[in-house]
Amino acid sequence: MMSGRWWLAAQVTKRLGFRATLYALIAVVTAVLSIPIGRILPDNLSNLVGAGAVESILTIIAASMLAVTTFSLSTLVSATTAAATSGTPRAISLLLQDQTAQTALSTFLGAFLFSLVGLIALNTGLYTGGARLVLFAGTLAVVILVVTMLLRWIGHLAGLGQVGETIRRVAEAAEAAYVNERSKPCLGGRPLDEIPASAMPIFHPQTGYVRHLDIALLSSAAETCQMQLYVVQRPGDFCSPNRPILYLLPDTTGTTILDDLKHDLFRAFAIGYARNFEQDPLFGLTALSEIASHALSRGINDPGTAIDVISQLTRILGHESGKQSVEPLEPDCPRVHVKKINADDYVEAAFLAITRDGAGMVEVGLVLQHALSALATGEGYDFTQAARAMAKTALERGLATLAFEDDRARLLAVHDEESKFGHLG
């Protein structure tokens, strides 16, 4: 389980500005290092390179890379806007974390700064004959790198911002969070069954969503002070100063709880203005559901996209990790009790909005019945009751909304057929 500090570091490295800054520093350092390296080489090696060859190439790179960087940045902004418009605004963070886009922008910016620093050093006479040869070799390497990156960037632009690509990225993030959650349903702690009446509530001073929970830090504090912790606000929940974020219960032989302990407990919770995909599988499922709801709106009227989303949701929830464990694993943090996400939460986050917005489209209703039937197979899965209840909700909404009698009969027939095999009934 990633600690709070490592999680913050990972969030910083995923930002576009981090990689751009790193590439810019590498470019500047490379251009500057050519000066001392060139002093080691004999000056007569400068005859291998024309006097104005390096300057001409650097001038071309400096003039073109600034325009290419500006164009690429505007393209990325347009793609994120298109993803928010055609899909969901929750996908913007995933597009901004796209490694190919970040590498392309960083490479173009780095090439611009490399050429700029090189031109400044050339015109100030800092480069000797040997240094110009080193700079020429570095310039050729930069040209090859830029051309390679341009070819990758052109191929990558074809799908950037498209609704299909947005669905794929959100589905990957949702599946990764779901698999991690199912492998450790309580983030490595014990399930929270009941909070003792004598437990002391702890209120976090900040307001916002829980973005990350450092359960190892909670466990360390619990071991040090000999107490039990009951976490009631897990990643994805909205917390405020008037709602307890956790409860603590000292052991009978435990030490007295000090005010310093609250600081460590608060540090375990990363609070922010928006939810995060990594420890919050319901957020990914909700984002996928929002894409389907947007496609089902009257202005869009795209049931095909909604059907694609239903297929992705069914695939994610039907993952092998969704099977119940035969033997419960020993928790990594036995003193920390964490609220568990139940099957109803998963199914509602995935399908509830789609059953509402797709109630008037028979093709969506039929696919929903088949998808929920697949989740209600009962072969070691715990979605049976939740899927059956959601299928009944979808059926009732469809029968109440569909105006054509034949559509209602088809929907009811599919539901009855799935019920015959024991999946939905």
C-alpha positions in Angstrom: 0.0 0.0 0.0 1.5 3.4 -1.1 2.2 5.8 1.8 0.9 9.3 1.8 4.3 10.9 0.9 4.9 8.5 -2.0 1.3 9.1 -3.2 1.9 12.9 -3.2 5.2 12.3 -5.1 3.4 10.2 -7.7 0.7 12.8 -8.2 3.4 15.4 -8.8 5.2 13.2 -11.4 2.0 12.7 -13.3 1.5 16.4 -13.9 2.4 17.8 -17.3 4.5 20.5 -15.8 6.8 18.1 -14.1 7.9 16.2 -17.2 8.2 19.4 -19.2 10.4 20.9 -16.5 12.5 17.8 -16.3 13.1 17.7 -20.1 13.8 21.4 -20.1 16.5 21.0 -17.4 18.1 18.1 -19.3 18.2 20.1 -22.5 19.8 23.1 -20.8 22.3 20.9 -18.9 23.2 19.1 -22.1 23.9 22.3 -24.0 26.0 23.7 -21.2 28.0 20.5 -20.7 29.2 20.7 -24.3 31.5 23.6 -23.2 33.7 21.7 -20.7 33.6 18.4 -22.8 34.7 20.3 -25.9 37.8 21.6 -24.1 39.1 18.1 -23.8 38.9 17.5 -27.6 41.5 19.0 -30.0 40.5 22.2 -31.7 41.4 20.8 -35.1 38.4 18.6 -34.9 36.3 21.6 -35.6 37.3 21.3 -39.3 34.9 18.3 -39.5 32.0 20.7 -39.0 31.4 23.9 -41.0 31.5 27.1 -39.1 27.9 28.0 -39.6 26.4 24.5 -39.8 25.6 24.2 -36.1 24.2 27.7 -35.9 21.9 27.2 -38.9 20.5 24.0 -37.6 19.9 25.4 -34.1 18.2 28.4 -35.7 15.8 26.2 -37.6 15.0 24.1 -34.5 14.5 27.2 -32.3 12.1 28.7 -34.8 10.1 25.6 -35.5 9.9 24.0 -32.0 8.3 27.0 -30.4 5.4 26.8 -33.0 5.1 23.0 -32.7 5.0 23.2 -28.9 2.3 25.9 -29.0 0.3 23.9 -31.5 0.6 20.6 -29.5 -0.5 22.3 -26.3 -3.5 23.8 -28.0 -4.3 20.4 -29.5 -4.2 18.8 -26.1 -6.5 21.4 -24.6 -8.9 20.9 -27.5 -8.8 17.1 -26.9 -9.5 17.5 -23.2 -12.4 19.9 -24.0 -13.8 17.4 -26.5 -13.5 14.6 -24.0 -15.4 16.6 -21.4 -18.1 17.6 -23.9 -18.6 14.2 -25.5 -17.9 12.1 -22.4 -17.4 13.4 -18.9 -15.3 16.1 -17.3 -14.0 13.5 -14.9 -11.9 12.1 -17.7 -9.8 15.3 -18.1 -7.3 14.3 -15.4 -6.7 11.0 -17.2 -6.0 12.8 -20.6 -3.7 15.2 -19.0 -1.7 12.3 -17.5 -1.3 10.7 -21.0 2.4 9.8 -21.2 2.7 10.2 -25.0 1.2 13.7 -24.9 3.4 14.7 -22.0 6.5 13.3 -23.7 5.8 15.0 -27.0 5.3 18.4 -25.4 8.3 18.0 -23.1 10.5 16.9 -26.1 9.5 19.9 -28.2 10.0 22.3 -25.3 13.4 20.7 -24.5 14.5 20.9 -28.1 13.6 24.6 -28.2 15.5 25.4 -25.0 18.5 23.3 -26.2 18.7 25.2 -29.4 18.2 28.6 -27.6 21.0 28.0 -25.1 23.2 26.7 -27.9 22.7 29.8 -30.0 23.4 32.1 -27.0 26.6 30.2 -26.2 27.7 30.3 -29.8 27.2 34.0 -30.3 29.0 34.8 -27.0 32.0 32.7 -28.0 31.8 30.1 -25.3 32.2 27.2 -27.6 35.7 26.3 -28.8 36.4 24.2 -31.9 36.0 20.9 -30.0 32.9 22.2 -28.2 31.2 23.0 -31.5 31.7 19.4 -32.6 30.1 18.1 -29.4 27.3 20.6 -29.9 26.8 19.4 -33.4 26.6 15.8 -32.3 24.1 16.8 -29.6 22.1 18.7 -32.2 21.9 15.7 -34.5 20.6 13.6 -31.6 18.0 16.2 -30.9 16.9 16.3 -34.5 16.5 12.5 -34.5 14.6 12.6 -31.2 12.2 15.3 -32.5 11.5 13.6 -35.7 10.8 10.3 -33.9 8.5 12.1 -31.4 6.7 13.9 -34.2 5.8 10.6 -35.9 4.5 9.2 -32.6 2.6 12.3 -31.8 0.9 12.4 -35.3 -0.3 8.8 -34.9 -1.4 9.5 -31.3 -3.5 12.5 -32.3 -5.9 10.3 -34.3 -7.7 9.0 -31.2 -7.0 11.7 -28.6 -10.3 13.2 -27.4 -12.6 10.7 -29.2 -15.3 9.2 -27.1 -14.1 5.7 -27.7 -10.6 6.6 -26.4 -12.1 8.4 -23.4 -14.1 5.2 -22.5 -11.0 3.1 -22.8 -9.0 5.3 -20.5 -11.7 5.6 -17.9 -12.3 1.9 -18.1 -8.6 1.1 -17.5 -8.5 3.4 -14.5 -11.7 2.0 -13.1 -10.6 -1.6 -13.6 -7.2 -1.0 -11.9 -8.9 0.5 -8.9 -11.5 -2.2 -8.8 -8.9 -5.0 -8.9 -6.8 -3.4 -6.2 -9.9 -2.9 -4.0 -11.1 -6.5 -4.4 -7.7 -7.9 -3.6 -7.7 -5.8 -0.4 -11.4 -4.8 0.3 -10.5 -2.8 3.4 -7.2 -1.4 2.1 -5.3 -3.9 4.2 -7.3 -3.5 7.4 -10.2 -5.3 9.0 -13.8 -4.9 7.9 -15.7 -2.4 9.8 -18.7 -4.3 11.2 -19.7 -2.2 14.2 -18.4 0.8 16.0 -18.2 0.4 19.8 -20.3 2.8 21.8 -17.3 3.9 23.8 -15.2 4.8 20.8 -14.1 8.4 20.5 -15.0 10.3 17.3 -12.3 12.2 15.5 -13.3 15.2 13.2 -11.0 16.3 10.4 -10.7 20.1 10.1 -10.8 20.2 6.3 -13.7 19.9 4.0 -13.5 17.9 0.7 -13.2 14.4 -0.7 -10.9 11.8 0.7 -8.4 11.3 -2.2 -6.0 8.9 -0.5 -5.8 7.0 2.7 -2.4 6.1 4.2 -3.5 3.1 6.2 0.1 2.2 7.1 0.4 5.5 9.0 -2.9 4.8 10.8 -1.7 1.3 11.7 1.6 2.6 13.0 -0.2 5.1 15.2 -2.6 2.4 16.4 0.3 0.1 17.3 2.2 2.9 19.1 -0.8 4.0 21.3 -2.3 0.5 21.6 -5.7 1.3 20.2 -8.3 0.3 17.6 -9.2 2.7 14.8 -12.5 2.6 13.0 -12.4 4.4 9.7 -15.8 5.6 8.5 -14.7 7.9 5.6 -12.8 6.0 3.0 -11.4 7.3 -0.3 -14.2 8.8 -2.4 -16.3 9.9 0.6 -17.0 13.6 1.3 -15.9 14.7 4.7 -16.4 17.9 6.7 -15.6 19.2 10.2 -19.0 18.2 11.5 -18.8 14.5 10.4 -16.4 12.0 12.1 -13.7 10.7 9.8 -12.8 7.9 12.2 -13.3 6.6 15.7 -10.6 5.4 18.1 -10.8 3.1 21.0 -7.8 2.7 23.4 -7.1 -0.8 24.7 -7.6 -1.3 28.4 -3.9 -1.2 28.9 -3.3 1.4 26.2 -1.6 4.8 26.8 -3.5 8.0 27.1 -4.5 9.6 23.9 -2.6 12.9 23.3 -3.4 15.8 21.0 -0.3 15.1 19.0 -1.9 11.9 17.9 -4.5 13.8 15.9 -1.9 15.3 13.7 -0.6 11.9 12.6 -4.2 10.7 12.1 -5.0 13.7 10.0 -1.9 13.2 7.9 -3.1 9.8 6.9 -6.1 11.4 5.0 -5.4 13.3 1.8 -8.3 15.7 1.4 -9.0 17.5 -1.9 -11.6 19.2 -4.0 -12.1 16.3 -6.4 -12.1 12.5 -6.2 -9.2 10.4 -7.4 -9.4 7.1 -9.4 -6.6 5.2 -7.6 -8.2 4.1 -4.3 -11.8 4.9 -5.3 -13.2 2.2 -7.7 -16.7 3.7 -7.4 -15.4 6.9 -9.0 -14.3 5.1 -12.1 -17.6 3.3 -12.4 -19.5 6.5 -11.9 -17.4 8.3 -14.6 -18.2 5.5 -17.1 -21.9 5.7 -16.2 -21.8 9.5 -16.8 -20.5 8.9 -20.3 -23.4 6.6 -21.0 -25.9 9.0 -19.5 -24.5 11.8 -21.6 -24.8 9.7 -24.7 -28.4 8.9 -23.8 -29.4 12.6 -23.5 -31.9 14.0 -26.1 -29.3 16.3 -27.5 -26.8 13.4 -28.2 -29.2 10.4 -28.7 -26.3 7.8 -29.1 -27.5 4.5 -27.5 -24.5 2.7 -29.2 -22.1 4.5 -26.9 -24.2 3.7 -23.9 -24.2 0.0 -24.9 -20.4 0.1 -25.2 -20.2 1.5 -21.7 -22.5 -1.2 -20.3 -20.2 -3.8 -21.9 -17.2 -2.2 -20.2 -18.9 -2.0 -16.8 -20.0 -5.7 -17.1 -16.5 -6.7 -18.0 -15.0 -4.8 -15.0 -17.4 -6.0 -12.4 -17.2 -9.6 -13.8 -13.4 -9.6 -13.4 -11.9 -12.6 -11.7 -11.1 -10.5 -8.7 -14.9 -10.1 -8.1 -15.1 -13.7 -6.8 -15.3 -14.1 -3.1 -12.3 -15.4 -1.3 -12.7 -18.9 0.1 -10.5 -18.1 3.1 -10.2 -14.5 4.4 -6.6 -13.2 4.2 -4.9 -12.0 7.4 -5.0 -8.2 7.3 -1.8 -6.2 7.1 -3.1 -3.6 9.6 -5.2 -5.6 12.1 -5.8 -2.6 14.4 -7.5 -0.6 11.6 -11.1 -1.3 10.7 -12.2 0.2 7.4 -15.7 0.5 5.9 -16.1 -2.0 3.1 -17.7 -1.3 -0.3 -20.6 -3.6 -0.7 -22.1 -5.1 -3.9 -25.0 -2.7 -3.9 -22.6 0.3 -4.0 -20.8 -1.2 -7.0 -23.9 -2.0 -9.0 -25.6 1.3 -8.2 -22.6 3.3 -9.2 -22.3 1.5 -12.5 -25.9 1.1 -13.6 -28.4 3.2 -11.7 -28.1 6.3 -13.8 -28.2 4.2 -17.0 -31.4 2.5 -16.0 -33.0 6.0 -15.5 -31.7 7.7 -18.7 -32.0 4.6 -20.9 -35.5 3.6 -19.8 -37.0 5.0 -23.0 -34.7 3.0 -25.3 -35.6 -0.6 -25.7 -32.2 -1.5 -27.1 -30.5 -0.2 -24.0 -33.0 -1.9 -21.8 -32.4 -5.3 -23.4 -28.6 -5.0 -23.1 -29.0 -4.0 -19.4 -31.0 -7.2 -18.7 -28.4 -9.4 -20.3 -25.5 -7.5 -18.6 -27.1 -7.7 -15.1 -28.0 -11.4 -15.7 -24.3 -12.0 -16.4 -23.4 -10.4 -13.1 -26.0 -12.5 -11.2 -24.6 -15.9 -12.2 -23.9 -16.7 -8.5 -20.8 -18.8 -9.3 -18.7 -17.5 -6.5 -19.7 -13.8 -7.1 -21.4 -11.6 -4.5 -23.3 -9.4 -7.1 -26.2 -11.8 -7.4 -28.8 -10.0 -5.2 -27.6 -6.5 -6.2 -27.7 -7.4 -9.9 -31.2 -8.9 -9.6 -32.5 -5.8 -7.8 -31.0 -3.5 -10.4 -32.5 -5.7 -13.2 -35.9 -5.4 -11.6 -35.5 -1.6 -11.4 -34.5 -1.4 -15.0 -37.4 -3.5 -16.0 -39.9 -1.4 -14.1 -38.5 1.9 -15.4 -38.6 0.5 -18.9 -42.2 -0.7 -18.7 -43.2 2.7 -17.3 -41.4 4.7 -19.9 -41.7 2.8 -23.2 -44.7 3.9 -25.1 -44.8 1.1 -27.7 -46.5 -2.1 -26.5 -44.2 -4.3 -28.5 -41.1 -2.8 -26.9 -42.5 -3.4 -23.5 -43.3 -7.0 -24.4 -39.8 -7.6 -25.7 -38.2 -6.2 -22.6 -40.4 -8.3 -20.3 -39.8 -11.4 -22.4 -36.0 -11.0 -22.1 -36.3 -10.5 -18.3 -38.5 -13.6 -18.0 -36.1 -15.6 -20.1 -33.1 -14.7 -17.9 -35.2 -15.4 -14.8 -35.9 -19.0 -16.1 -32.2 -19.8 -15.9 -32.2 -18.5 -12.3 -30.0 -15.5 -13.0 -32.5 -12.8 -12.4 -35.0 -14.6 -10.3 
